[in-house]
């Protein structure tokens, strides 16, 4: 009972933290501790089920669910991940939430969320870095379509392209990835019997009325609609992300309870919404050796400045800030300090004064998904970037 009570109190405290965050004047400065914890719980929940009930009949269902979410990609690992797991060395995981829109689109589309997580069991520390989805990047293998947004990497080439792009952009090895279909939250929430939420603001949407701070038991569809509203939120997309994290926290709280781990419907729903290149044995290793890494959590984010390029807004990140983030991640991985990656290299747009500094951008680029070609002539100034490239 004491453990359950402490978990519930922690969940309530984190909900209050989200509420304070949603009211903050600078929504970029956010705590992602419970967000990352949920992502890991989604990965670990199968291994917890398998490890905790290995002598019971639910082992087969847990193993089946783990096998169904296993989706290796074409990326050649930069490190021997099996040896890292065996020795309990720090590992990195790229966490992505797919921006699917309609529920039937599964794992296609852009990523709504991208984070790099480092688990260091020796230091008992988890380090999380949130990446702006509109960050100006050159997509690995699709450099001809520069300028591009970071969240389009997944749309261009799936998890493999997303991993390669982040690795090159930050010069940090990505050992594993995990992707969840955000549209699939409805099924997961319904499978655990709904979640209790205190809305961060009052609004009506999709036939539902939400009252600020009024504890509401939501089924899967109601919780999904609560997450999706954006236009009525004064914080726009940042407010929507706060509500997403709130629902995800509630789902995590329910998902790791014993009755959920023994719930075949929950495991089946989870197997439909999660994809990762973590194998069943990898998950067991995470469960056995890396859970201590959640004892201490550190979080930060890659900070950019909004700039209009062509007809789109991009988050342009200074090389100084990018280097700081590279240093944070490499230190967490117990790797030596190294120069951060280039935003663009090997093309005629590599000049510091084009797109990432002061000057006039004059280029043609195409959207590979539509085949449409654009020509932009955008003059802008970014004095804060002088001397940083």
N, C-alpha and C positions, 0 to 999 in steps of 0.2 A: 504493500500500500504506500509506503514512504517513497519508493522509487516512482510509482505512478504519479504521486502527488507532486514530487519534484519536477517530473517531466511536464506535468500540466502547468505548474507555476512558471517554468521556463518558457513554455509556449505562450502563456498569457503575457509575460514580460516582453517577449519578442513582438507580439502583436501590438503592444503599446508602443514599442520602438518604431514599428512601421507607421503607426498613426502619427507620431511626432515627426517622422521623416517626411510623410506626405504633406505636412503643414509647413515644412521648412521653406525658407525663401530660396535656397540654393539646392535644388533637388539632385544635383550631380553627386553631392557628398553623401553617400549612402552606406549603410552596413549591409554586407552580403553574407554574413555568417550563416544565417539559417537558410538562405537560398542555396549556398553550396552544400550545406548539410543535407538538404533535401535531395539534391542531385546525387550525392554519394549514397544516400539512403535508397534511392531508386536502383542504383547499381548493386548496393550491398544487400538489399532486401531479399533477393533471390539467394545469395550466398548465406545470409543469416538463416533463411528458411532451410537451406540444405544443410548448413553446418549444425544448426541447433536441433534439427529433427532427422539427422542422418539415419537414425535407427528406426525411423517410422515410415509409414507408407507414403508420406508427403515428399519424401526424397525424390521419387521418380517425377512427380509433378514439378518440383523445383528444378530438377535437372533438365526437364523438357523445356521449361520456361527460359532457363539460362541458354540452352542451345538455340532457342528460337530468336533471341535478341542478339546473338553473336553474328556480327557482320564485318568481317575483316575487309580492309580496303587495299589498294595497290601501293600504298606508301611503304617505302623501304625504311624500316626503323633505323634511326640514327644511333641507337644504343641497344645492347642486349637486354631486352626488357625481362626476359625470363630469369636471367641471372640477377637483375636488380631486385625482382620480387623475392627470389630465393634468399638473397642476402639482406632483405629489408632495407634497401637503399631508397633514397628519395625518388619519387616518380612524378610525372606531370600528366594531367588529363585535360584535354580540351572539351569543355562542356558547351553544348549547343542546344537551343530550343528552336525548332523549325517553325517558321512563320507560314503555317499552312492555309490560313483563312478557312475555307470550307473544310468540313471534317473529312470528306472523301478524298482529299489530296494527299493524305498520308505524309511521307517524309520528303515531299518535294517543296520547292520554294526557297525563300531566303531564310536566314536564321534571325529570329527575333532577339535572341540572347546569345552572347559568346563570352566565355570566361576561361581563363587558364587557372587550373588548380594544381598546387604542388603539395604532396603529402610527404612529410618527413617524420617517420616514426622515431628516429633517434632523438630528435629535438621535441618530439610530441607536438608538432606544429603543422597546421594547415595554412597555406598561403593562397589567397585568391586574388586574382587580378581581373577586373571587368574591362572588356574592350568595347569601345563605342561602335555601334553597328554601322554608323555612317562614316567611319574613319576612312580617309583617303588612302587607298592602297593600289598597288598593281597586283592583280590576281595571278598567282603562279600558273603559268601555262597559257594565260590569256592576257599577257601584257599589252597586246595590240589594242585592247579595249580600255586602256587607261585614259581618263581617270575612272576608277571604280570604287564602290563602297565595299567595306569589309564583309558586310552581311550578304553580298551577292556571290561570294566565293563558293558557298554551298550550292547555290542555284546553278552555278556554272559547271561544277564538277563533283558535287557531292562531298562527302566527308574527306576524301583524299585531297581534293583541291583546297578545302578549308584548312586542313592540317598543314599542308605544304606552304600555304600563304602565311599563316601565323608563324610557322617556324622561320621562314625567310624574313618576315617583317620584323620580328623581335630577336632573331638569332638565338632562339631557345629551343631545345629538342622537345617535341611533343611525343610522349610515350604511348598514350592511348587517347581515344575519343569516346564520347557518349552523347547521343542525340535523343531527345524526347520530342514527340509530336505534341505540341502544346494543345492542339485541338482535341487530343485524346484524353484530356483531363476529365471530361464528362464521364467516360466509362470507368475510369479509375475511382473517381469520387463516388459514383453510384455503387461500385463494387464494395466499398467500405461502409456503405450506409449513410453517406452524406457527411458534411462537415459543418462545424459551428463557426460562424464568422461575425465579427463586429464591423460593419461597413465603415470605411474611412471617410465617406461623405454621403450625403443624401442625394438620390437621383432615381429616375424611372427609366427603364430600358428593357426593350424586348418583352413587354408585358409584366415586368417585375418592378416592385417598388422597394427601394433600399433606403433604410433610415440610419443615419450616422450614429454609431456607437450602440445601436440596438442589436443585441445578440440574436442572430438568425441562423436557424438550421437550414442549410441549403443542400438540395440534391444536385446531381451532376450538371444538369442543364442550367439551373439558377446560378450555380457557382461559375459556370463558364461565361454566362452573360455578364455577371458581375465583373469578371476579368476583362471582358472584351470592350466595354464602353470606353471611349476616349474623348469624343467631342465635347461632352459635358463637364469633363474634368478640367479645372483651371490649370492644372499642371500638364495637361495633354498626355503625351506618351509616357512621360516620367511617372505621372499618376497611375496610369494603367499598369506600368511595371510594378509599382508598389502594391497594387491590388493583386496582381499575379503572384507575387512573392507571398502575400498574406494567405492566399488560398493554398499555395504550394506548401507552406508551413503547416497548415491545418491538415492537409493530406498526409504529409510526412508523419505527423503526430499519430494519425490513425493507422497509417500504413505499416508502422513497425510494431504495432501491438500484436500479441500472439494470435488473436482471432483473425487478423488480416493475413498473417503469414501462413495460417492454415486454411485460408480461403482460396479455393481453386479459382473462383471467378476473378478475384483480385490478381492472382498470378497470371491468369490467362489474359486479362486486360493489360497488365503491365507488359507482357510479352509482345503485345501488339503495338505498344506505344514507345518502346525503348529500343535503340540500336546501339551497339558498342562493339569494339574489337577486343574487349576483355573476355577471355574464354572462361569457361566454368572453373577451371583450375586457378586462373588469375583471380576470380572472384573469391575463391576460398582463401587464397593468399592475402587478399585485401582484408577479408574478415578476420584472419588470424593475426596478421602482423601490422596492419595499418590503422586499425580503429583508434589506437592511442594518439594518432595524429590529430584527432578532433578535440583533444584536450585544450589546445590553445589555437586560436584562429586569428589570422592577420588578413586584412583586406585592404586593397587600394584599387585605383582605377587609372586607366590611360586617359589623360586629359587632353582634349583638343579644343580648337577655336572654330566656330562655325564660319564658313566662307562660301559664298555663292560662286559656283563654277559652272558656266553654261546656264542651264535652267534648274540645277539641283544644288542643294546645300550639302556640303561635306564638312566633316570634322577633321581639320588639319592639325596634326600632332607635331609639335616641335621635336627636333632630333634630341634636344636636351631631355625632354620628358620621356621620350621613348627609351633613351639610354638609361634613365633612372629605373624604368620598369624592367628593362632587360637585366639590370644589376640585381634588382629585387628577386626576380625569378631564378637567375643563375645561382645566386647565393643560397636560396632555399633548396636548390637541387645539389648543393655542395659542388658546384662547378666553378672553375676560375673565371674571373671577370673577362669579358670580351666586348668588342664593339657591337653595338646594336645593328640590326639589319637596315638595308636601304629601302626606302619606300618604292623607288623605281630604279632599275639598273639595266643597262644593256639596250636601251632604246634611245631614240632621238629626243625624248622628253625628259632626259635625266638632268637637265640644267637646273641648278638651284633656284633660278628666278622664274621658272615655269611651274605654275600651280602651287608650289609650296613656299613662295616668297613674294617678292614684289615684281610686278611686270605685267605683261599682256600674254594671256594664254591664247594660242591660235592653233587649233588642231582639229583633225577629224577623228571621230571614234565611233564604234558601232556597238550595238547591243546584240550579243550573240544569240539571245533567245528569240529576238524578233527579226534580226537581220537589218534593222533600221540604222542608217548612218546619220550622225549629227555633226554639224560644224559649229564651233563656238568661238566667239571673239569676246572675251571677258577681261576687262582691265580692273585690277584691284590692287590694294596695298595691304601688306601685312607687316608693319614695322616691328612687331614683336618677334618676328622671325629673322630679322637682319643679323647676319653673322652666325646663325645657328646651323647652316647647311654647308 
